[in-house]
Amino acid sequence: MTIATLFATAFMVGLSGAMMPGPLLSATIAASARRGWEAGPLIVLGHAVLELLLIIALMAGLSAFLTRAEVTTVIAAVGGSFLICLGYNMSRDARAGRIQLKTTDDANRSSNDLHPVLIGILLSISNPFWSIWWATVGLGYLVLAVPFGTIGVGSFYTGHILSDLLWYTLISVSVAGGQRFLKQSVYSTIIFVCGLFLLGMGGYFLYTAFFH
């Protein structure tokens, strides 16, 4: 895997996660309705700061540990298995029409007066899925990035965060403008394709674990 591939796949995997309905998406919709389009990028800023601190902490304490062959095998295997499960569920639910993009008042019930940056931090750190993702997929990507040094880790982080920034900015601009920029059928198709991509990345992680 090259640095460019690391960046591109991190972007796609990150986008697959960002597009799924969840607390961060609901908060972005609610905050954008009250504060305008800036709410989305600000929420991502809080999310990005938290993840940057996490990566720094992981690299400071685990960089040598992550280069051990037996460790990389286990992490890649667990991360690959998680990606395959996630990709399968996303594709299945999207095909069945069970994943809905809500830009209605349902999301506004989560509204509060917290600053969007703080919302991004608190919702990320309190989301169990966030912890699971970093314990599996995130660590798996760090295993792939560490051999490239700081540039590799930076490429992974940048690709990952840019996907969040792109999606949540599109959402906040759409909500602030009173529009819904994606039809449900288009959204479901995108989620289905993202699920297939995650299946492929999961397979690559497993290949890295056992055959590379």
C-alpha positions as CSV (number, residue, x, y, z in Angstrom):
1,M,0.0,0.0,0.0
2,T,1.3,3.4,-1.0
3,I,0.8,6.7,0.9
4,A,-1.6,7.8,-1.8
5,T,-3.6,4.6,-1.4
6,L,-3.5,5.0,2.3
7,F,-5.0,8.4,2.0
8,A,-7.7,7.4,-0.5
9,T,-8.9,4.3,1.3
10,A,-8.9,6.2,4.7
11,F,-11.1,8.8,3.0
12,M,-13.5,6.2,1.7
13,V,-13.7,4.2,4.9
14,G,-14.2,7.4,6.8
15,L,-16.9,8.5,4.4
16,S,-18.7,5.2,4.8
17,G,-18.9,5.7,8.6
18,A,-19.8,9.4,8.4
19,M,-22.7,8.8,6.1
20,M,-24.4,6.3,8.5
21,P,-27.1,7.8,10.7
22,G,-26.0,8.4,14.2
23,P,-25.6,10.9,17.1
24,L,-23.1,13.1,15.2
25,L,-25.2,13.3,12.1
26,S,-28.4,14.2,14.1
27,A,-26.5,16.8,16.1
28,T,-25.1,18.3,12.9
29,I,-28.6,18.6,11.4
30,A,-30.0,20.1,14.6
31,A,-27.2,22.6,15.1
32,S,-27.2,23.6,11.4
33,A,-30.9,24.5,11.6
34,R,-30.1,26.8,14.5
35,R,-26.6,28.2,13.8
36,G,-26.3,27.9,10.0
37,W,-23.9,26.0,7.8
38,E,-20.9,26.7,10.0
39,A,-22.2,24.1,12.6
40,G,-21.1,21.1,10.5
41,P,-17.4,22.1,10.1
42,L,-17.2,23.2,13.7
43,I,-18.6,19.8,14.9
44,V,-16.0,18.1,12.7
45,L,-13.3,20.3,14.2
46,G,-14.2,19.0,17.7
47,H,-14.3,15.4,16.4
48,A,-10.9,16.0,14.6
49,V,-9.2,17.4,17.7
50,L,-10.2,14.4,19.8
51,E,-9.0,12.0,17.2
52,L,-5.7,13.8,16.7
53,L,-5.1,13.6,20.5
54,L,-6.0,9.9,20.4
55,I,-3.5,9.2,17.5
56,I,-0.8,11.1,19.3
57,A,-1.4,9.2,22.5
58,L,-1.4,5.9,20.6
59,M,1.8,6.7,18.7
60,A,3.6,7.8,21.8
61,G,2.8,4.7,23.7
62,L,2.3,2.0,21.1
63,S,4.5,2.9,18.1
64,A,7.1,0.2,18.8
65,F,4.4,-2.3,19.9
66,L,2.5,-1.8,16.6
67,T,5.5,-2.8,14.5
68,R,5.7,-6.3,16.0
69,A,4.7,-9.0,13.5
70,E,2.4,-10.9,15.8
71,V,0.7,-7.7,17.0
72,T,0.1,-6.5,13.4
73,T,-1.4,-9.8,12.5
74,V,-3.9,-9.8,15.3
75,I,-4.9,-6.1,14.8
76,A,-5.3,-6.5,11.0
77,A,-7.4,-9.7,11.5
78,V,-9.7,-8.1,14.0
79,G,-10.0,-4.9,12.0
80,G,-10.6,-6.8,8.8
81,S,-13.3,-8.9,10.5
82,F,-15.0,-5.8,11.8
83,L,-14.9,-4.1,8.4
84,I,-16.5,-7.1,6.8
85,C,-19.3,-7.3,9.3
86,L,-19.9,-3.6,9.0
87,G,-19.8,-3.6,5.2
88,Y,-22.2,-6.6,5.1
89,N,-24.7,-4.9,7.4
90,M,-24.5,-1.6,5.6
91,S,-25.1,-3.2,2.1
92,R,-27.9,-5.5,3.4
93,D,-29.7,-2.7,5.2
94,A,-29.3,-0.2,2.3
95,R,-30.6,-2.7,-0.1
96,A,-33.6,-3.4,2.1
97,G,-34.3,0.3,2.6
98,R,-33.7,0.2,6.3
99,I,-31.3,3.1,6.4
100,Q,-32.9,6.5,6.3
101,L,-31.3,10.0,6.0
102,K,-33.5,12.2,8.2
103,T,-33.3,16.0,7.8
104,T,-36.6,16.6,9.6
105,D,-37.6,17.7,13.1
106,D,-36.8,14.3,14.4
107,A,-33.1,15.3,14.5
108,N,-33.9,18.6,16.2
109,R,-35.0,16.9,19.3
110,S,-31.3,16.4,20.1
111,S,-30.7,20.2,20.0
112,N,-28.9,21.9,22.8
113,D,-27.0,25.1,23.5
114,L,-23.5,23.6,23.5
115,H,-20.9,25.0,21.2
116,P,-20.6,22.8,18.0
117,V,-16.9,22.1,18.7
118,L,-17.8,20.8,22.2
119,I,-20.7,18.8,20.7
120,G,-18.2,17.1,18.3
121,I,-15.9,16.1,21.2
122,L,-18.6,14.9,23.6
123,L,-20.7,12.9,21.1
124,S,-17.5,11.2,19.7
125,I,-16.1,10.2,23.0
126,S,-19.4,9.0,24.4
127,N,-20.2,6.9,21.4
128,P,-19.4,3.2,22.0
129,F,-19.0,2.7,18.2
130,W,-16.3,5.3,18.1
131,S,-14.2,3.4,20.7
132,I,-14.8,0.1,18.9
133,W,-13.8,1.6,15.5
134,W,-10.6,2.9,16.9
135,A,-9.8,-0.4,18.7
136,T,-10.2,-2.3,15.5
137,V,-10.2,-0.4,12.2
138,G,-8.3,2.6,13.5
139,L,-5.5,0.5,14.9
140,G,-5.4,-1.6,11.8
141,Y,-4.8,1.6,9.7
142,L,-2.1,2.7,12.1
143,V,-0.4,-0.6,11.6
144,L,-0.4,0.1,7.8
145,A,0.7,3.7,8.3
146,V,3.5,3.3,10.8
147,P,6.0,1.9,8.3
148,F,5.7,5.2,6.3
149,G,6.5,7.3,9.5
150,T,4.9,10.6,10.2
151,I,3.9,11.1,6.6
152,G,2.0,7.8,6.6
153,V,0.1,8.5,9.8
154,G,-0.6,12.1,8.6
155,S,-2.0,10.7,5.3
156,F,-4.3,8.4,7.1
157,Y,-5.5,11.1,9.5
158,T,-6.0,13.7,6.8
159,G,-8.0,11.3,4.5
160,H,-10.1,10.2,7.5
161,I,-10.9,13.7,8.7
162,L,-11.5,15.2,5.2
163,S,-14.3,12.6,4.6
164,D,-16.0,13.8,7.8
165,L,-15.5,17.4,6.8
166,L,-16.9,16.9,3.3
167,W,-20.0,15.0,4.4
168,Y,-21.0,17.1,7.4
169,T,-20.4,20.3,5.5
170,L,-22.7,19.1,2.8
171,I,-25.3,18.2,5.4
172,S,-25.1,21.5,7.2
173,V,-25.2,23.6,4.0
174,S,-28.3,21.6,2.9
175,V,-30.1,22.0,6.2
176,A,-29.2,25.7,6.6
177,G,-30.6,26.3,3.1
178,G,-33.8,24.4,3.8
179,Q,-33.1,21.7,1.2
180,R,-32.6,18.0,1.0
181,F,-29.7,17.5,-1.5
182,L,-30.0,13.7,-1.7
183,K,-33.0,11.6,-2.6
184,Q,-33.5,8.5,-0.4
185,S,-32.9,6.2,-3.3
186,V,-29.6,7.9,-4.1
187,Y,-28.5,7.8,-0.5
188,S,-29.3,4.1,-0.2
189,T,-27.3,3.4,-3.3
190,I,-24.3,5.3,-2.0
191,I,-24.5,3.4,1.4
192,F,-24.8,0.1,-0.5
193,V,-21.6,0.9,-2.5
194,C,-19.8,2.1,0.6
195,G,-20.7,-1.2,2.2
196,L,-19.2,-3.1,-0.7
197,F,-16.1,-1.0,-0.4
198,L,-15.8,-1.9,3.3
199,L,-16.1,-5.6,2.4
200,G,-13.2,-5.1,0.1
201,M,-11.1,-3.3,2.6
202,G,-11.9,-5.9,5.2
203,G,-10.6,-8.6,2.8
204,Y,-7.5,-6.6,2.3
205,F,-6.9,-6.3,6.0
206,L,-7.3,-10.1,6.4
207,Y,-4.9,-10.6,3.5
208,T,-2.4,-8.4,5.2
209,A,-2.8,-10.3,8.4
210,F,-2.3,-13.8,7.1
211,F,-0.6,-13.6,3.7
212,H,1.5,-10.5,3.5
